[in-house]
Amino acid sequence: QLQLVESGGGLVQPGGSLRLSCAAFGGTLDVYGISWFRQAPGKEREGVSYVSSRSNFTYTRDSVKGRVTISRDNAKNTVYLQLNSLKPEDTGLYFCAARPRNFVGQYFNAAQYQSWGQGTQVTVSS
């Protein structure tokens, strides 16, 4: 059973940056597409960014384009999410999730994701 563990969250001032990590255990990450999701208090969970199994395709929600970069290092079994120019509305619990690499489209359809981490909290506040 693939297990995912997120890290790298924290408290940051508006305009700051964070790099989140998603480490995989109990399996090899290179057979999975990975998405980062987030959930703010009182709001629905939403997809942030997706990377295909071999990093040849990424998809990022419009509201964070230009501020967010997803990447992965399959040799380290880890996926990263670089968050720049953070805003208070970026506050939330950030999760990574894995789905089989043969799935296509619907990148933020949570039902397609079989493994989820526990999340790492990102708080943007002055």
Secondary structure by P-SEA (a helix, b strand, c coil): cbbbbbcccccccccbbbbbbbbbcccccccbbbbbbbbcccccccccccccccccbbbbcccccccbbbbbcccccbbbbbbcccccccccbbbbbbccccccccccccccccccccbbbbbbcc
